[in-house]
Amino acid sequence: MLAAFIEAAVAGMGDRLSMRLRLVVEELFVNTVTHGHGGDCDAPVEVTILVEDDRVVLTYVDVAPPFDPFAHVHGPESGVPLEDRTVGRLGVFLVTKFAARYGYARAGEANRISVELPTGP
């Protein structure tokens, strides 16, 4: 259902943008469920997509405990064998690489994340 919402929001803007937007939302949602709530839960999330001429602004809001996913972003550990690399954080790293801008704020009892993606290449 969420994938269809994303597809409709950016219809006609290209597969690349759609794929990136889906990856961003999926990464944020998985982090909310896994790290914020510690597993399955019925807590709501709110996803808003604002489409403008040269950008798409995603706002993602959850009610998990406070957590800034952008506070400690690290790229892949180059030069380290795959089996010795630290697990996790690669999804958030990709989000920061796709985004023109991104940010986090705690608003009352909610985490509010904004990600701005350019509509062009």
Residue, then its C-alpha position, 0 to 999 in steps of 0.5 A: m500500500l505504501a509502495a503504491f502511494i509513493e508510486a502515485a506521488v512521483a508518477g512520471m518522474g522516473d524509475r530512479l526517483s521512485m526507487r530512491l524514495r521507496l528505499v528511503v521510506e523502507e529504511l526509515f520504517v525498518n529502523t522505526v520497527t527494529h530499533g525504535h520499538g524493538g520489533d513488531c508493533d502497531a504504532p503509527v507512522e506518518v509519511t508525507i510527500l511534497v512534489e515540487d519542480d526540482r525536488v521531492v520532500l519526504t517527511y516521516v514521523d514516528v512515535a518511537p523513542p527519540f533517535d536521530p538516524f543521522a547523528h553518526v552516519h558512517g560509510p562502508e568500511s573500505g579495506v576491511p573484509l566483508e565478514d569483519r565489517t560492522v553490521g548496520r547503518l548502510g541504509v542510512f548512509l545511502v539515504t544521505k547520499f541520495a538526499a540533497r538535504y536531510g534532517y531530524a527533529r524531536a517534535g513533542e512525542a514524535n521523531r520527525i525526519s525530512v529528506e529532500l531528493p532532487t527530481g533530476p539525475 
